Amino acid sequence: MDNEEEIVVTRRTPFWTTSNYDVRELEDPDGIYGEPEGLHTVGRDGFSAGLNS
């Protein structure tokens, strides 16, 4: 960073580096990085009812 040389790192989004550094996504026309992942939450009815008391 001090030498102002470009580097390549893996990271997730959103992430704090996006707003703190000049970050850009690399294009992946051949799909070598795979499909985007997702985050899913599962819970049972009434699970959070007691959390706000």
PyMOL Python script that loads the backbone (N, CA, C, O; Angstrom):
from pymol import cmd

cmd.read_pdbstr("""\
ATOM      1  N   MET A   1       0.822  -1.188   0.000  1.00  0.00           N
ATOM      2  CA  MET A   1       0.000   0.000   0.000  1.00  0.00           C
ATOM      3  C   MET A   1       0.873   1.261   0.000  1.00  0.00           C
ATOM      4  O   MET A   1       0.583   2.220  -0.716  1.00  0.00           O
ATOM      5  N   ASP A   2       1.924   1.254   0.793  1.00  0.00           N
ATOM      6  CA  ASP A   2       2.789   2.440   0.845  1.00  0.00           C
ATOM      7  C   ASP A   2       3.448   2.726  -0.505  1.00  0.00           C
ATOM      8  O   ASP A   2       3.696   3.882  -0.845  1.00  0.00           O
ATOM      9  N   ASN A   3       3.732   1.667  -1.274  1.00  0.00           N
ATOM     10  CA  ASN A   3       4.355   1.826  -2.592  1.00  0.00           C
ATOM     11  C   ASN A   3       3.337   2.112  -3.690  1.00  0.00           C
ATOM     12  O   ASN A   3       3.705   2.312  -4.848  1.00  0.00           O
ATOM     13  N   GLU A   4       2.062   2.130  -3.325  1.00  0.00           N
ATOM     14  CA  GLU A   4       0.966   2.363  -4.266  1.00  0.00           C
ATOM     15  C   GLU A   4       0.961   1.355  -5.406  1.00  0.00           C
ATOM     16  O   GLU A   4       0.651   1.701  -6.546  1.00  0.00           O
ATOM     17  N   GLU A   5       1.306   0.098  -5.096  1.00  0.00           N
ATOM     18  CA  GLU A   5       1.251  -0.984  -6.064  1.00  0.00           C
ATOM     19  C   GLU A   5      -0.084  -1.705  -5.906  1.00  0.00           C
ATOM     20  O   GLU A   5      -0.608  -1.821  -4.799  1.00  0.00           O
ATOM     21  N   GLU A   6      -0.627  -2.186  -7.016  1.00  0.00           N
ATOM     22  CA  GLU A   6      -1.878  -2.919  -6.947  1.00  0.00           C
ATOM     23  C   GLU A   6      -1.651  -4.286  -6.330  1.00  0.00           C
ATOM     24  O   GLU A   6      -0.620  -4.915  -6.565  1.00  0.00           O
ATOM     25  N   ILE A   7      -2.612  -4.748  -5.542  1.00  0.00           N
ATOM     26  CA  ILE A   7      -2.572  -6.075  -4.937  1.00  0.00           C
ATOM     27  C   ILE A   7      -3.924  -6.745  -5.175  1.00  0.00           C
ATOM     28  O   ILE A   7      -4.919  -6.072  -5.442  1.00  0.00           O
ATOM     29  N   VAL A   8      -3.950  -8.064  -5.078  1.00  0.00           N
ATOM     30  CA  VAL A   8      -5.185  -8.831  -5.219  1.00  0.00           C
ATOM     31  C   VAL A   8      -5.422  -9.583  -3.921  1.00  0.00           C
ATOM     32  O   VAL A   8      -4.535 -10.279  -3.428  1.00  0.00           O
ATOM     33  N   VAL A   9      -6.615  -9.442  -3.371  1.00  0.00           N
ATOM     34  CA  VAL A   9      -6.987 -10.152  -2.148  1.00  0.00           C
ATOM     35  C   VAL A   9      -8.404 -10.690  -2.304  1.00  0.00           C
ATOM     36  O   VAL A   9      -9.195 -10.170  -3.091  1.00  0.00           O
ATOM     37  N   THR A  10      -8.712 -11.729  -1.551  1.00  0.00           N
ATOM     38  CA  THR A  10     -10.087 -12.206  -1.498  1.00  0.00           C
ATOM     39  C   THR A  10     -10.766 -11.534  -0.319  1.00  0.00           C
ATOM     40  O   THR A  10     -10.150 -11.313   0.724  1.00  0.00           O
ATOM     41  N   ARG A  11     -12.026 -11.214  -0.489  1.00  0.00           N
ATOM     42  CA  ARG A  11     -12.787 -10.591   0.591  1.00  0.00           C
ATOM     43  C   ARG A  11     -14.255 -10.853   0.347  1.00  0.00           C
ATOM     44  O   ARG A  11     -14.652 -11.306  -0.727  1.00  0.00           O
ATOM     45  N   ARG A  12     -15.046 -10.568   1.343  1.00  0.00           N
ATOM     46  CA  ARG A  12     -16.485 -10.707   1.200  1.00  0.00           C
ATOM     47  C   ARG A  12     -17.100  -9.324   1.081  1.00  0.00           C
ATOM     48  O   ARG A  12     -16.452  -8.329   1.406  1.00  0.00           O
ATOM     49  N   THR A  13     -18.320  -9.249   0.628  1.00  0.00           N
ATOM     50  CA  THR A  13     -19.007  -7.966   0.558  1.00  0.00           C
ATOM     51  C   THR A  13     -20.347  -8.094   1.250  1.00  0.00           C
ATOM     52  O   THR A  13     -20.988  -9.138   1.125  1.00  0.00           O
ATOM     53  N   PRO A  14     -20.789  -7.113   1.952  1.00  0.00           N
ATOM     54  CA  PRO A  14     -20.078  -5.860   2.209  1.00  0.00           C
ATOM     55  C   PRO A  14     -18.941  -6.068   3.209  1.00  0.00           C
ATOM     56  O   PRO A  14     -18.979  -6.997   4.016  1.00  0.00           O
ATOM     57  N   PHE A  15     -17.965  -5.228   3.154  1.00  0.00           N
ATOM     58  CA  PHE A  15     -16.812  -5.315   4.055  1.00  0.00           C
ATOM     59  C   PHE A  15     -16.239  -3.920   4.223  1.00  0.00           C
ATOM     60  O   PHE A  15     -16.363  -3.091   3.322  1.00  0.00           O
ATOM     61  N   TRP A  16     -15.618  -3.648   5.352  1.00  0.00           N
ATOM     62  CA  TRP A  16     -15.149  -2.299   5.668  1.00  0.00           C
ATOM     63  C   TRP A  16     -14.101  -1.791   4.690  1.00  0.00           C
ATOM     64  O   TRP A  16     -13.951  -0.579   4.532  1.00  0.00           O
ATOM     65  N   THR A  17     -13.372  -2.687   4.030  1.00  0.00           N
ATOM     66  CA  THR A  17     -12.336  -2.241   3.090  1.00  0.00           C
ATOM     67  C   THR A  17     -12.928  -1.485   1.906  1.00  0.00           C
ATOM     68  O   THR A  17     -12.271  -0.626   1.319  1.00  0.00           O
ATOM     69  N   THR A  18     -14.171  -1.808   1.558  1.00  0.00           N
ATOM     70  CA  THR A  18     -14.807  -1.160   0.418  1.00  0.00           C
ATOM     71  C   THR A  18     -14.916   0.348   0.619  1.00  0.00           C
ATOM     72  O   THR A  18     -14.727   1.115  -0.325  1.00  0.00           O
ATOM     73  N   SER A  19     -15.215   0.772   1.825  1.00  0.00           N
ATOM     74  CA  SER A  19     -15.356   2.204   2.087  1.00  0.00           C
ATOM     75  C   SER A  19     -14.046   2.862   2.522  1.00  0.00           C
ATOM     76  O   SER A  19     -13.936   4.087   2.469  1.00  0.00           O
ATOM     77  N   ASN A  20     -13.059   2.085   2.948  1.00  0.00           N
ATOM     78  CA  ASN A  20     -11.795   2.666   3.427  1.00  0.00           C
ATOM     79  C   ASN A  20     -10.688   2.714   2.377  1.00  0.00           C
ATOM     80  O   ASN A  20      -9.732   3.476   2.515  1.00  0.00           O
ATOM     81  N   TYR A  21     -10.818   1.898   1.326  1.00  0.00           N
ATOM     82  CA  TYR A  21      -9.779   1.834   0.305  1.00  0.00           C
ATOM     83  C   TYR A  21     -10.409   1.922  -1.082  1.00  0.00           C
ATOM     84  O   TYR A  21     -11.612   1.718  -1.244  1.00  0.00           O
ATOM     85  N   ASP A  22      -9.599   2.223  -2.054  1.00  0.00           N
ATOM     86  CA  ASP A  22     -10.044   2.252  -3.447  1.00  0.00           C
ATOM     87  C   ASP A  22     -10.078   0.812  -3.950  1.00  0.00           C
ATOM     88  O   ASP A  22      -9.104   0.325  -4.524  1.00  0.00           O
ATOM     89  N   VAL A  23     -11.193   0.141  -3.735  1.00  0.00           N
ATOM     90  CA  VAL A  23     -11.340  -1.275  -4.057  1.00  0.00           C
ATOM     91  C   VAL A  23     -12.222  -1.426  -5.285  1.00  0.00           C
ATOM     92  O   VAL A  23     -13.210  -0.708  -5.438  1.00  0.00           O
ATOM     93  N   ARG A  24     -11.867  -2.357  -6.159  1.00  0.00           N
ATOM     94  CA  ARG A  24     -12.717  -2.644  -7.306  1.00  0.00           C
ATOM     95  C   ARG A  24     -12.813  -4.152  -7.482  1.00  0.00           C
ATOM     96  O   ARG A  24     -11.888  -4.897  -7.161  1.00  0.00           O
ATOM     97  N   GLU A  25     -13.943  -4.572  -7.992  1.00  0.00           N
ATOM     98  CA  GLU A  25     -14.175  -5.994  -8.250  1.00  0.00           C
ATOM     99  C   GLU A  25     -13.475  -6.389  -9.548  1.00  0.00           C
ATOM    100  O   GLU A  25     -13.468  -5.622 -10.511  1.00  0.00           O
ATOM    101  N   LEU A  26     -12.893  -7.574  -9.575  1.00  0.00           N
ATOM    102  CA  LEU A  26     -12.322  -8.100 -10.805  1.00  0.00           C
ATOM    103  C   LEU A  26     -13.432  -8.745 -11.621  1.00  0.00           C
ATOM    104  O   LEU A  26     -14.321  -9.390 -11.065  1.00  0.00           O
ATOM    105  N   GLU A  27     -13.383  -8.575 -12.925  1.00  0.00           N
ATOM    106  CA  GLU A  27     -14.361  -9.220 -13.790  1.00  0.00           C
ATOM    107  C   GLU A  27     -14.043 -10.711 -13.879  1.00  0.00           C
ATOM    108  O   GLU A  27     -12.883 -11.115 -13.802  1.00  0.00           O
ATOM    109  N   ASP A  28     -15.086 -11.518 -14.041  1.00  0.00           N
ATOM    110  CA  ASP A  28     -14.936 -12.969 -14.094  1.00  0.00           C
ATOM    111  C   ASP A  28     -15.770 -13.533 -15.246  1.00  0.00           C
ATOM    112  O   ASP A  28     -16.726 -14.273 -15.012  1.00  0.00           O
ATOM    113  N   PRO A  29     -15.412 -13.185 -16.497  1.00  0.00           N
ATOM    114  CA  PRO A  29     -16.230 -13.610 -17.632  1.00  0.00           C
ATOM    115  C   PRO A  29     -16.280 -15.134 -17.819  1.00  0.00           C
ATOM    116  O   PRO A  29     -17.231 -15.640 -18.415  1.00  0.00           O
ATOM    117  N   ASP A  30     -15.296 -15.861 -17.333  1.00  0.00           N
ATOM    118  CA  ASP A  30     -15.281 -17.316 -17.484  1.00  0.00           C
ATOM    119  C   ASP A  30     -15.885 -18.033 -16.283  1.00  0.00           C
ATOM    120  O   ASP A  30     -15.997 -19.259 -16.296  1.00  0.00           O
ATOM    121  N   GLY A  31     -16.272 -17.302 -15.254  1.00  0.00           N
ATOM    122  CA  GLY A  31     -16.908 -17.905 -14.081  1.00  0.00           C
ATOM    123  C   GLY A  31     -15.993 -18.770 -13.239  1.00  0.00           C
ATOM    124  O   GLY A  31     -16.457 -19.715 -12.600  1.00  0.00           O
ATOM    125  N   ILE A  32     -14.690 -18.464 -13.224  1.00  0.00           N
ATOM    126  CA  ILE A  32     -13.760 -19.307 -12.466  1.00  0.00           C
ATOM    127  C   ILE A  32     -13.897 -19.140 -10.952  1.00  0.00           C
ATOM    128  O   ILE A  32     -13.456 -20.006 -10.195  1.00  0.00           O
ATOM    129  N   TYR A  33     -14.499 -18.045 -10.504  1.00  0.00           N
ATOM    130  CA  TYR A  33     -14.689 -17.824  -9.067  1.00  0.00           C
ATOM    131  C   TYR A  33     -15.962 -18.473  -8.540  1.00  0.00           C
ATOM    132  O   TYR A  33     -16.198 -18.467  -7.332  1.00  0.00           O
ATOM    133  N   GLY A  34     -16.783 -19.032  -9.421  1.00  0.00           N
ATOM    134  CA  GLY A  34     -18.011 -19.694  -8.996  1.00  0.00           C
ATOM    135  C   GLY A  34     -19.160 -18.713  -8.831  1.00  0.00           C
ATOM    136  O   GLY A  34     -19.028 -17.519  -9.099  1.00  0.00           O
ATOM    137  N   GLU A  35     -20.275 -19.240  -8.390  1.00  0.00           N
ATOM    138  CA  GLU A  35     -21.476 -18.441  -8.191  1.00  0.00           C
ATOM    139  C   GLU A  35     -21.421 -17.722  -6.843  1.00  0.00           C
ATOM    140  O   GLU A  35     -20.772 -18.200  -5.913  1.00  0.00           O
ATOM    141  N   PRO A  36     -22.094 -16.585  -6.735  1.00  0.00           N
ATOM    142  CA  PRO A  36     -22.166 -15.893  -5.443  1.00  0.00           C
ATOM    143  C   PRO A  36     -22.845 -16.773  -4.400  1.00  0.00           C
ATOM    144  O   PRO A  36     -23.749 -17.544  -4.720  1.00  0.00           O
ATOM    145  N   GLU A  37     -22.409 -16.652  -3.166  1.00  0.00           N
ATOM    146  CA  GLU A  37     -23.006 -17.407  -2.070  1.00  0.00           C
ATOM    147  C   GLU A  37     -24.101 -16.578  -1.424  1.00  0.00           C
ATOM    148  O   GLU A  37     -24.198 -15.374  -1.662  1.00  0.00           O
ATOM    149  N   GLY A  38     -24.912 -17.210  -0.619  1.00  0.00           N
ATOM    150  CA  GLY A  38     -25.978 -16.512   0.082  1.00  0.00           C
ATOM    151  C   GLY A  38     -25.931 -16.817   1.566  1.00  0.00           C
ATOM    152  O   GLY A  38     -25.289 -17.772   2.002  1.00  0.00           O
ATOM    153  N   LEU A  39     -26.616 -15.997   2.325  1.00  0.00           N
ATOM    154  CA  LEU A  39     -26.720 -16.192   3.767  1.00  0.00           C
ATOM    155  C   LEU A  39     -28.185 -16.423   4.084  1.00  0.00           C
ATOM    156  O   LEU A  39     -29.035 -15.603   3.733  1.00  0.00           O
ATOM    157  N   HIS A  40     -28.485 -17.519   4.735  1.00  0.00           N
ATOM    158  CA  HIS A  40     -29.861 -17.886   5.047  1.00  0.00           C
ATOM    159  C   HIS A  40     -29.994 -18.087   6.548  1.00  0.00           C
ATOM    160  O   HIS A  40     -29.120 -18.681   7.179  1.00  0.00           O
ATOM    161  N   THR A  41     -31.076 -17.597   7.113  1.00  0.00           N
ATOM    162  CA  THR A  41     -31.335 -17.731   8.540  1.00  0.00           C
ATOM    163  C   THR A  41     -32.575 -18.592   8.747  1.00  0.00           C
ATOM    164  O   THR A  41     -33.592 -18.394   8.083  1.00  0.00           O
ATOM    165  N   VAL A  42     -32.490 -19.545   9.667  1.00  0.00           N
ATOM    166  CA  VAL A  42     -33.608 -20.430   9.958  1.00  0.00           C
ATOM    167  C   VAL A  42     -33.900 -20.338  11.448  1.00  0.00           C
ATOM    168  O   VAL A  42     -32.981 -20.354  12.268  1.00  0.00           O
ATOM    169  N   GLY A  43     -35.160 -20.242  11.794  1.00  0.00           N
ATOM    170  CA  GLY A  43     -35.554 -20.204  13.202  1.00  0.00           C
ATOM    171  C   GLY A  43     -36.948 -20.781  13.358  1.00  0.00           C
ATOM    172  O   GLY A  43     -37.628 -21.047  12.367  1.00  0.00           O
ATOM    173  N   ARG A  44     -37.368 -20.972  14.569  1.00  0.00           N
ATOM    174  CA  ARG A  44     -38.699 -21.518  14.815  1.00  0.00           C
ATOM    175  C   ARG A  44     -39.638 -20.402  15.250  1.00  0.00           C
ATOM    176  O   ARG A  44     -39.183 -19.367  15.737  1.00  0.00           O
ATOM    177  N   ASP A  45     -40.928 -20.595  15.081  1.00  0.00           N
ATOM    178  CA  ASP A  45     -41.917 -19.618  15.509  1.00  0.00           C
ATOM    179  C   ASP A  45     -41.751 -19.330  16.999  1.00  0.00           C
ATOM    180  O   ASP A  45     -41.609 -20.252  17.803  1.00  0.00           O
ATOM    181  N   GLY A  46     -41.769 -18.049  17.364  1.00  0.00           N
ATOM    182  CA  GLY A  46     -41.666 -17.643  18.764  1.00  0.00           C
ATOM    183  C   GLY A  46     -40.259 -17.579  19.306  1.00  0.00           C
ATOM    184  O   GLY A  46     -40.079 -17.225  20.471  1.00  0.00           O
ATOM    185  N   PHE A  47     -39.252 -17.905  18.516  1.00  0.00           N
ATOM    186  CA  PHE A  47     -37.864 -17.927  19.008  1.00  0.00           C
ATOM    187  C   PHE A  47     -37.431 -16.589  19.576  1.00  0.00           C
ATOM    188  O   PHE A  47     -36.828 -16.542  20.648  1.00  0.00           O
ATOM    189  N   SER A  48     -37.728 -15.496  18.878  1.00  0.00           N
ATOM    190  CA  SER A  48     -37.245 -14.188  19.324  1.00  0.00           C
ATOM    191  C   SER A  48     -38.214 -13.459  20.250  1.00  0.00           C
ATOM    192  O   SER A  48     -37.930 -12.334  20.661  1.00  0.00           O
ATOM    193  N   ALA A  49     -39.346 -14.065  20.589  1.00  0.00           N
ATOM    194  CA  ALA A  49     -40.351 -13.388  21.410  1.00  0.00           C
ATOM    195  C   ALA A  49     -39.795 -12.966  22.775  1.00  0.00           C
ATOM    196  O   ALA A  49     -40.142 -11.889  23.260  1.00  0.00           O
ATOM    197  N   GLY A  50     -38.961 -13.763  23.394  1.00  0.00           N
ATOM    198  CA  GLY A  50     -38.428 -13.463  24.715  1.00  0.00           C
ATOM    199  C   GLY A  50     -37.171 -12.624  24.706  1.00  0.00           C
ATOM    200  O   GLY A  50     -36.679 -12.258  25.773  1.00  0.00           O
ATOM    201  N   LEU A  51     -36.629 -12.305  23.537  1.00  0.00           N
ATOM    202  CA  LEU A  51     -35.365 -11.572  23.460  1.00  0.00           C
ATOM    203  C   LEU A  51     -35.522 -10.084  23.736  1.00  0.00           C
ATOM    204  O   LEU A  51     -34.556  -9.442  24.147  1.00  0.00           O
ATOM    205  N   ASN A  52     -36.686  -9.521  23.528  1.00  0.00           N
ATOM    206  CA  ASN A  52     -36.886  -8.090  23.693  1.00  0.00           C
ATOM    207  C   ASN A  52     -37.363  -7.697  25.088  1.00  0.00           C
ATOM    208  O   ASN A  52     -37.652  -6.525  25.330  1.00  0.00           O
ATOM    209  N   SER A  53     -37.450  -8.639  25.991  1.00  0.00           N
ATOM    210  CA  SER A  53     -37.951  -8.288  27.334  1.00  0.00           C
ATOM    211  C   SER A  53     -36.833  -7.983  28.294  1.00  0.00           C
ATOM    212  O   SER A  53     -37.087  -7.672  29.458  1.00  0.00           O
TER     213      SER A  53
END
""", "prot")
cmd.dss("prot")
cmd.show_as("cartoon", "prot")
cmd.util.cbc("prot")
cmd.orient("prot")
